[in-house]
Each structure stands twice: as structure tokens, then as C-alpha cells.
């Protein structure tokens, strides 16, 4: 059996509980990462392929290089917005790691991170890091897949040729079902419609204002936090790390006592099937989260994206996802008026061509896939997921029963004790290292004194 190693913070087949996921941040900061990673796994997991995962924050070791070269046929690197200043150090480490590999290494989706107010410049601080990364990947693969035209234009400016070194493939999550997308039924939207919303702390104020004024128009809404800190807040009632978020807009659900949490108006997810199931019961998903809204489309539910930056813009434009750039919002725009104008038939337009492009990208890089199977045939990924008893949606701490609250608090206490023990171990190791350095320094001094005598 062939083995493929994919960059991910966890495998969906690990079926971890909430404590394990939240304590160790096994969603990679954002639950949206699960959508495109699982979609890639579903596509590449053929009958004769085993898929394992590795974490590029902790697993870039010499031992891992040896293991990969001995056991694996491919390494697959899915990214979101990898080309950004804050990811530069990790990208450099990944580049050094990939150089040591003797097996093909394929990048399936990567993108830039740039806002409308701070677009990419002709020269950026991370350009050199990106150039070296791209050259290294091209030594191990045929071509790199980018998330959209902005990213491909950036790589072209760096000297790489579109169509030869890189090409737009969009978001792999949109090809979950291959050449067809679920049919989106656009129902009449009323104040009583079951609606799911997604939001983000660090957004331009016009988006915050839009969300504040539109969420309250619905009687039957639920909020889906996606960031690890926010899920911890909702699930355990624990506050954000002190000083981490400099500015939090008015009415944002940033405290455990927020009305949405007290009224049981929030759900979070640590696996994809539970998320899809929840969204399939809604009549609309809207907000600023691209993968939270893509998940809705894959569940057959209409979604509408309020676009905040180029990273999201290039995806919604490529896939024809209904959206509006926040700069284009007018004073009288509401989610009702935007939804009325949304054309969900455009999602299907060009999807087959985009899918064929994605499929040929995989084949060009030597990756076998399940897309040639009958559409109704269960994939190996599906069969394996069906064997699991998956964690259902996570609910707010203060809307849980007293017994459930006590269980979560005990769970949290165990986790914190484990972290304290690890901290103590690290401090002990640090002390030993200091003593070792002091011992060596003392020996050098003694040696000098002996020589002088």
C-alpha cells in the first residue's frame, strides 16, 4: 500500500475529543482548515493509499526526514495564506525540510495575505523566502497550485511563469464532490429563517457594523466561532489570553457571558461531518469566514460572504461564490437585499471546467485520485469516517447542564495541570542547562588558572 503524508494539525481519523483538540490546538488556530484538508484527503485516499498527517510546527526533524524517505511516496502541503510576513519563519523551516526529502512534494493550494488598505508592494519583506520556497517545491513537483489570480500574479512578479511553474486551482474544498456541486435551494428569507452566522475579530469596522445591524434581524440564528481561542471561550468559559486581541468591536461575542452564549445561540465544530450536518439544517450562512461559508455550500445551503481582503476575494471570484466587498456596502444594504440579488446558479457555471483543471493538476503532479469513481460510490475516506462515533457540535458552557459544566471544568483542570507539569519539566531542563553552562565556564576558568601557574 502506498503512503501519502499530508500537512495537517490532526487526522480526521484520530477522532479526538474536544479537550484534546482545544488543549493542543489541533485545528491549527482556525477550524476552517479542516474543510480543505479533509477535501484533499477524500480525493487522494484511493483503495491502495494510506494517508497520514504531520505538523510542520513540531515534526520537521531529521528523524522525520529519514522516515518519509523510507516509507512515503508523496508529501502533500496544503496551505491557506502562506505568503505573509508572520508565516515567514515557518516557511523557511519548511523549505529547509523539503530540500532534504527524496520523494515528491506537492503544494495543493497556497495564497497571499493582503488587505485592501495594505496591498502587496512591488517588493515585500517575505519575497526572498517565497522565492526560495517555490524553487524548492518545483524541484520536487511539476507545478504549484494557487488559490487565485492575485497569488498567481504575485508569483509571476517574482519571476515564476504562470502555466509552467504555477497555476490557479482555487480552493480544494470546492471539489469535495468532484465535477458537481450540491444544488443550492434558495428559499424565501424571513426573520424566522434558521440562519448560521460567522464573524471575525480583526475586520474593518464597516463589516462589524454590517454584522451588528443584520444579525439582530433574525429570531432563529446561531453563531459559529472558528478560532481556537473563541471555541475555548464558548466551550469552557475561559477568557482570551490577556492582551492578545488589541481591539474588540462593540457587541462582538468576546466574553463567556455574551447573550449569544447565555441563550445557546452558538455552536462550534471539531470535525467536518458534524459541521456539514448542522449547516444542512439552515437556510442561510453569512459572514466574513470563507471556509465557514464554503462548508454551507457543500452542505447544500446558500451562503453569502462579506469580503474583507484579497485572500478571500480571489477565492470567491474564482468560484463565483455570492459576495460583496465590504468597500462596496451601501448604507441601505441588508443581508435580505444582498440575498435577494445573489445568483446561486453561477456557482455551477464553470465548475466543471474548474474541476477538470484541478483534476489535471493532481495528475500532472503524479497524484492518483478518486474522481474517476462513480459519483454515488462511497469513497474510502467516507467509509472510514462512517466507522467513527464523531463528536457532535460543541455547545456554550453557560447553556450546558450543571453536570456537563462540572465535567468540562474537571477536564479543563486536568489539562491545566498537565500544562503546569510540562512547564515545570521545561524549567527543570532549563535549570540543568544553566548548571551545565556554569560547570563548563567554571572548568574553563580553572584550566586558565592552572596554565598560569
C-alpha positions as CSV (number, residue, x, y, z in Angstrom):
1,X,0.0,0.0,0.0
2,X,1.3,3.5,-0.9
3,X,1.5,6.1,1.8
4,X,1.0,9.8,1.5
5,X,1.9,12.3,4.2
6,X,-0.2,15.5,4.4
7,X,0.5,18.6,6.4
8,X,-2.3,18.9,9.0
9,X,-2.7,19.5,12.7
10,X,-4.7,16.3,13.1
11,X,-6.1,13.5,11.0
12,X,-9.9,13.3,10.9
13,X,-9.5,9.6,11.6
14,X,-7.9,10.3,15.0
15,X,-11.5,11.4,16.1
16,X,-10.1,13.5,19.0
17,X,-12.4,14.8,21.7
18,X,-12.9,18.5,22.5
19,X,-10.3,18.5,25.3
20,X,-7.5,17.1,23.1
21,X,-8.3,19.4,20.2
22,X,-8.6,22.6,22.2
23,X,-5.7,22.0,24.6
24,X,-3.2,21.3,21.8
25,X,-4.9,23.5,19.1
26,X,-5.3,20.6,16.7
27,X,-7.3,22.7,14.2
28,X,-4.3,24.9,13.5
29,X,-5.9,28.1,15.0
30,X,-8.9,28.0,12.6
31,X,-11.5,25.2,12.2
32,X,-11.9,26.3,8.6
33,X,-8.6,24.5,7.9
34,X,-10.4,21.2,8.3
35,X,-12.5,21.8,5.3
36,X,-9.8,22.0,2.6
37,X,-7.6,19.4,4.3
38,X,-10.4,16.8,4.5
39,X,-11.4,17.5,0.9
40,X,-7.8,16.8,-0.3
41,X,-7.7,13.6,1.8
42,X,-11.1,12.5,0.4
43,X,-9.7,13.0,-3.1
44,X,-6.3,11.3,-2.6
45,X,-7.4,8.4,-0.4
46,X,-7.8,5.6,-3.0
47,X,-8.2,1.9,-2.2
48,X,-4.4,1.4,-2.2
49,X,-3.4,4.6,-0.4
50,X,-2.9,5.2,3.3
51,X,-2.9,8.9,4.3
52,X,-1.1,10.1,7.4
53,X,-0.6,13.6,8.7
54,X,2.3,15.6,10.1
55,X,2.6,19.0,11.8
56,X,5.1,21.4,10.4
57,X,5.3,23.3,13.7
58,X,6.8,20.3,15.5
59,X,7.6,17.5,13.1
60,X,10.4,18.9,11.0
61,X,13.1,16.7,12.4
62,X,16.0,14.7,10.9
63,X,14.2,11.5,12.1
64,X,11.0,12.5,10.2
65,X,13.1,13.2,7.0
66,X,14.5,9.6,7.3
67,X,11.1,8.1,7.9
68,X,9.5,10.0,5.0
69,X,12.3,9.0,2.6
70,X,12.0,5.4,3.7
71,X,8.2,5.0,3.9
72,X,6.2,7.5,1.9
73,X,5.5,8.0,-1.8
74,X,4.4,11.7,-1.6
75,X,4.3,14.6,0.8
76,X,1.4,17.0,0.2
77,X,1.4,20.5,1.6
78,X,-2.0,22.3,1.7
79,X,-1.8,25.9,2.7
80,X,-4.1,28.8,3.2
81,X,-2.4,32.2,3.2
82,X,1.2,31.1,3.5
83,X,2.7,34.1,1.7
84,X,2.7,36.6,4.6
85,X,5.2,38.2,7.0
86,X,4.0,36.3,10.1
87,X,4.5,32.9,8.4
88,X,7.9,33.6,7.0
89,X,9.9,31.8,9.7
90,X,7.8,28.6,9.4
91,X,8.0,28.8,5.6
92,X,11.8,29.0,5.9
93,X,11.8,25.9,8.1
94,X,9.5,24.0,5.7
95,X,11.8,24.9,2.8
96,X,14.9,23.6,4.6
97,X,13.0,20.4,5.4
98,X,11.7,19.8,1.9
99,X,15.2,20.2,0.5
100,X,16.2,17.0,2.4
101,X,13.3,14.9,1.0
102,X,13.9,12.4,-1.7
103,X,10.2,11.9,-2.6
104,X,7.8,14.3,-4.5
105,X,6.4,17.2,-2.5
106,X,3.3,18.8,-3.9
107,X,1.7,22.2,-2.8
108,X,-2.1,21.9,-3.3
109,X,-3.4,25.4,-2.7
110,X,-1.5,28.4,-1.3
111,X,-2.3,32.1,-1.2
112,X,-1.2,35.6,-0.3
113,X,-2.4,37.6,2.7
114,X,-3.1,41.2,1.8
115,X,-5.7,43.7,2.8
116,X,-7.3,46.4,0.6
117,X,-5.7,49.1,2.7
118,X,-2.2,47.3,2.7
119,X,-1.9,45.5,-0.6
120,X,1.2,43.7,-1.7
121,X,4.0,46.0,-2.9
122,X,6.4,45.6,-5.8
123,X,8.9,44.4,-3.2
124,X,7.9,42.7,0.1
125,X,9.9,41.6,3.2
126,X,9.0,38.0,2.5
127,X,9.7,37.8,-1.2
128,X,13.1,36.1,-0.8
129,X,11.6,33.5,1.5
130,X,8.8,32.8,-1.0
131,X,11.2,32.6,-4.0
132,X,13.3,30.0,-2.2
133,X,10.3,28.0,-1.1
134,X,8.8,28.0,-4.7
135,X,12.1,26.9,-6.2
136,X,12.5,24.1,-3.7
137,X,8.9,22.9,-4.3
138,X,9.4,23.0,-8.1
139,X,12.4,20.7,-7.6
140,X,10.1,18.2,-6.0
141,X,6.9,18.6,-8.1
142,X,5.7,19.6,-11.6
143,X,3.7,22.7,-10.7
144,X,2.3,24.6,-7.8
145,X,-1.4,25.2,-7.3
146,X,-2.5,28.7,-6.1
147,X,-5.8,29.8,-4.6
148,X,-6.5,32.6,-7.1
149,X,-5.3,35.1,-9.6
150,X,-3.8,37.5,-7.0
151,X,-1.5,34.9,-5.7
152,X,-0.5,33.7,-9.3
153,X,0.1,37.4,-10.3
154,X,2.4,37.7,-7.2
155,X,4.4,34.6,-8.1
156,X,4.7,35.9,-11.7
157,X,6.2,39.1,-10.4
158,X,8.7,37.0,-8.5
159,X,9.9,35.5,-11.8
160,X,7.8,32.3,-12.0
161,X,5.8,31.6,-15.1
162,X,2.1,31.0,-14.9
163,X,1.0,27.8,-16.5
164,X,4.6,26.3,-16.2
165,X,5.5,26.9,-12.6
166,X,2.2,27.7,-11.0
167,X,-1.5,27.9,-11.9
168,X,-4.8,28.8,-10.3
169,X,-6.7,25.8,-8.9
170,X,-8.9,27.7,-6.4
171,X,-9.8,26.1,-3.0
172,X,-9.6,22.3,-3.0
173,X,-12.6,22.2,-0.7
174,X,-14.9,23.3,-3.5
175,X,-14.1,20.0,-5.3
176,X,-15.3,17.8,-2.4
177,X,-17.9,16.2,-4.7
178,X,-15.8,16.4,-7.8
179,X,-17.4,17.7,-11.0
180,X,-20.8,18.6,-9.4
181,X,-21.7,20.8,-6.5
182,X,-24.8,20.3,-4.4
183,X,-27.9,22.1,-5.8
184,X,-28.5,25.2,-3.7
185,X,-32.2,25.8,-2.9
186,X,-32.8,29.5,-2.4
187,X,-35.7,29.8,0.0
188,X,-37.6,32.9,0.9
189,X,-35.6,34.6,3.7
190,X,-37.6,35.9,6.7
191,X,-36.9,36.9,10.3
192,X,-37.8,33.4,11.4
193,X,-35.4,31.6,8.9
194,X,-32.8,29.3,10.6
195,X,-29.6,31.1,9.9
196,X,-25.9,30.5,10.7
197,X,-23.5,33.4,11.0
198,X,-19.7,33.7,11.1
199,X,-17.6,36.6,12.2
200,X,-14.0,37.6,12.9
201,X,-12.4,39.9,15.5
202,X,-9.9,41.7,13.3
203,X,-12.0,43.2,10.5
204,X,-12.6,46.7,9.0
205,X,-15.3,48.5,11.0
206,X,-17.8,48.6,8.2
207,X,-18.1,44.8,8.3
208,X,-18.6,44.9,12.1
209,X,-21.3,47.5,11.6
210,X,-23.0,45.3,9.0
211,X,-22.9,42.2,11.2
212,X,-24.2,44.1,14.2
213,X,-27.2,45.6,12.3
214,X,-28.1,42.4,10.4
215,X,-27.8,39.5,12.9
216,X,-30.5,41.1,15.1
217,X,-32.9,40.9,12.2
218,X,-33.3,37.2,12.8
219,X,-35.1,35.4,15.6
220,X,-33.6,32.0,14.8
221,X,-29.8,32.4,14.3
222,X,-26.7,30.7,15.7
223,X,-23.1,31.8,15.6
224,X,-20.2,29.6,14.7
225,X,-16.8,30.6,16.3
226,X,-13.9,29.1,14.3
227,X,-10.8,30.3,16.1
228,X,-9.3,28.1,18.9
229,X,-9.4,30.9,21.5
230,X,-13.0,31.6,20.7
231,X,-14.1,28.0,20.8
232,X,-12.3,27.6,24.2
233,X,-14.2,30.8,25.4
234,X,-17.5,29.3,24.3
235,X,-16.9,25.8,25.5
236,X,-15.1,26.3,28.7
237,X,-15.9,29.9,29.6
238,X,-12.2,30.7,29.7
239,X,-11.3,34.3,28.6
240,X,-9.0,35.2,25.7
241,X,-5.2,35.3,26.5
242,X,-4.6,38.7,28.1
243,X,-3.5,41.4,25.6
244,X,-3.7,39.1,22.6
245,X,-6.5,40.9,20.9
246,X,-5.9,44.7,21.0
247,X,-9.2,45.9,19.7
248,X,-12.6,44.1,20.0
249,X,-15.5,45.8,18.4
250,X,-18.8,46.5,20.2
251,X,-21.2,43.6,20.6
252,X,-18.7,41.0,19.4
253,X,-19.0,37.7,21.3
254,X,-15.7,38.0,23.2
255,X,-16.9,37.1,26.7
256,X,-18.4,33.9,28.0
257,X,-21.4,35.9,29.4
258,X,-22.3,37.3,25.9
259,X,-26.0,36.9,25.3
260,X,-25.4,34.5,22.4
261,X,-23.7,32.1,24.7
262,X,-26.2,32.5,27.5
263,X,-29.1,32.0,25.1
264,X,-27.5,28.9,23.5
265,X,-27.1,30.7,20.2
266,X,-23.6,29.3,19.3
267,X,-22.1,26.0,18.0
268,X,-18.5,25.0,17.2
269,X,-17.1,22.0,15.4
270,X,-14.0,19.8,15.6
271,X,-14.9,17.5,12.7
272,X,-16.3,18.2,9.2
273,X,-19.3,15.8,9.1
274,X,-20.9,17.3,12.2
275,X,-20.4,20.8,10.7
276,X,-22.0,19.8,7.4
277,X,-24.9,18.2,9.2
278,X,-25.5,21.4,11.2
279,X,-25.4,23.6,8.1
280,X,-27.7,21.4,6.1
281,X,-30.4,22.4,8.5
282,X,-30.0,26.1,7.9
283,X,-31.5,28.2,5.2
284,X,-28.6,30.7,5.0
285,X,-25.0,31.1,6.2
286,X,-23.4,34.6,6.1
287,X,-20.5,36.5,7.4
288,X,-16.8,37.1,6.8
289,X,-15.4,33.5,7.1
290,X,-14.6,32.0,3.7
291,X,-14.5,28.3,4.8
292,X,-17.4,28.6,7.2
293,X,-19.4,29.7,4.2
294,X,-17.9,27.2,1.8
295,X,-18.9,24.5,4.3
296,X,-22.5,25.7,4.0
297,X,-22.4,25.4,0.2
298,X,-21.0,21.9,0.4
299,X,-23.9,21.1,2.7
300,X,-26.4,22.4,0.1
301,X,-27.2,25.7,2.0
302,X,-27.0,29.2,0.5
303,X,-24.0,31.2,1.8
304,X,-23.1,34.9,1.4
305,X,-19.6,36.2,2.0
306,X,-18.7,39.7,3.2
307,X,-15.2,40.1,1.7
308,X,-12.5,41.7,3.8
309,X,-9.3,41.2,1.8
310,X,-7.6,39.9,-1.3
311,X,-7.1,36.5,0.3
312,X,-10.9,35.9,0.3
313,X,-11.6,38.0,-2.8
314,X,-9.6,35.8,-5.1
315,X,-11.4,32.7,-3.9
316,X,-15.0,34.0,-4.1
317,X,-14.3,35.5,-7.6
318,X,-12.8,32.3,-8.9
319,X,-15.6,30.1,-7.7
320,X,-18.5,32.5,-8.3
321,X,-19.5,32.4,-4.6
322,X,-22.1,35.2,-3.9
323,X,-20.3,38.0,-2.1
324,X,-19.8,41.7,-1.7
325,X,-16.5,43.6,-0.9
326,X,-17.0,45.5,2.3
327,X,-16.0,48.7,0.5
328,X,-19.0,48.3,-1.8
329,X,-21.5,48.1,1.0
330,X,-24.1,50.8,0.9
331,X,-26.0,52.3,3.8
332,X,-29.3,50.7,2.9
333,X,-27.7,47.2,2.1
334,X,-29.1,44.4,4.4
335,X,-28.5,40.7,4.3
336,X,-32.0,40.4,2.9
337,X,-31.3,42.7,-0.1
338,X,-27.9,41.1,-0.7
339,X,-29.5,37.6,-0.6
340,X,-32.3,38.7,-3.0
341,X,-29.7,39.7,-5.5
342,X,-27.5,36.6,-5.1
343,X,-27.4,34.2,-8.0
344,X,-26.6,30.7,-6.9
345,X,-26.8,29.3,-10.4
346,X,-23.5,31.0,-11.1
347,X,-21.8,28.6,-8.7
348,X,-22.4,25.8,-11.2
349,X,-21.2,27.9,-14.1
350,X,-17.7,26.9,-15.0
351,X,-17.5,24.5,-12.1
352,X,-16.8,21.5,-14.3
353,X,-14.0,23.3,-16.1
354,X,-12.5,24.4,-12.8
355,X,-12.8,20.8,-11.6
356,X,-11.1,19.4,-14.7
357,X,-8.3,21.9,-14.2
358,X,-7.9,20.8,-10.5
359,X,-8.0,17.1,-11.5
360,X,-5.4,17.6,-14.2
361,X,-3.2,19.5,-11.7
362,X,-3.2,16.4,-9.4
363,X,-2.4,14.1,-12.3
364,X,0.3,16.3,-13.6
365,X,1.9,16.0,-10.2
366,X,1.6,12.2,-10.3
367,X,-1.2,12.0,-7.7
368,X,-3.8,9.3,-8.1
369,X,-7.4,10.3,-7.0
370,X,-10.9,9.1,-6.5
371,X,-12.6,11.4,-9.0
372,X,-13.0,8.7,-11.6
373,X,-15.1,6.6,-9.3
374,X,-18.9,6.6,-9.8
375,X,-20.3,9.8,-8.1
376,X,-22.6,7.8,-5.9
377,X,-19.9,5.3,-4.9
378,X,-18.7,5.7,-1.3
379,X,-15.0,6.8,-1.1
380,X,-12.5,5.0,1.2
381,X,-12.5,8.3,3.2
382,X,-16.3,8.2,3.6
383,X,-16.3,4.5,4.7
384,X,-13.6,5.2,7.3
385,X,-15.4,8.3,8.7
386,X,-18.7,6.3,8.9
387,X,-16.9,3.8,11.2
388,X,-16.3,6.6,13.8
389,X,-18.5,7.9,16.5
390,X,-17.9,11.6,15.9
391,X,-18.0,14.4,18.4
392,X,-21.3,16.3,17.9
393,X,-21.4,20.1,17.8
394,X,-19.8,21.8,20.8
395,X,-22.3,24.0,22.8
396,X,-21.7,27.1,25.1
397,X,-20.6,26.5,28.7
398,X,-23.3,28.6,30.3
399,X,-26.1,26.9,28.4
400,X,-25.0,23.4,29.4
401,X,-26.4,21.5,32.4
402,X,-24.6,21.8,35.8
403,X,-23.4,18.2,35.4
404,X,-21.9,19.0,32.0
405,X,-20.3,22.2,33.3
406,X,-18.7,20.3,36.1
407,X,-17.3,17.7,33.7
408,X,-15.8,20.4,31.4
409,X,-14.3,22.2,34.4
410,X,-12.7,19.0,35.6
411,X,-11.4,18.4,32.1
412,X,-10.0,21.9,32.0
413,X,-8.4,21.5,35.4
414,X,-6.7,18.2,34.2
415,X,-5.4,20.0,31.1
416,X,-4.1,22.9,33.0
417,X,-2.4,20.6,35.5
418,X,-0.7,18.8,32.6
419,X,0.5,22.1,31.2
420,X,1.9,23.1,34.6
421,X,3.8,19.8,34.8
422,X,5.2,20.3,31.3
423,X,6.2,23.9,32.3
424,X,7.9,22.6,35.4
425,X,9.7,20.0,33.3
426,X,10.9,22.6,30.9
427,X,12.0,24.9,33.8
428,X,13.9,22.0,35.3
429,X,15.6,21.3,32.0
430,X,16.4,25.0,31.6
431,X,18.0,24.9,35.1
432,X,20.0,21.9,34.2
433,X,21.3,23.6,31.1
434,X,22.2,26.7,33.1
435,X,24.1,24.5,35.6
436,X,25.8,22.7,32.8
437,X,26.9,26.0,31.3
438,X,28.1,27.2,34.7
439,X,30.0,24.0,35.1
440,X,31.7,24.4,31.7
441,X,32.5,28.0,32.5
442,X,34.0,27.1,35.8
443,X,36.1,24.4,34.2
444,X,37.5,26.9,31.6
445,X,38.4,29.3,34.4
446,X,40.2,26.6,36.4
447,X,42.1,25.5,33.3
448,X,43.3,29.0,32.7
449,X,44.4,29.3,36.3
450,X,46.2,26.0,36.1
451,X,48.0,27.2,32.9
452,X,49.1,30.5,34.6
453,X,50.6,28.6,37.4
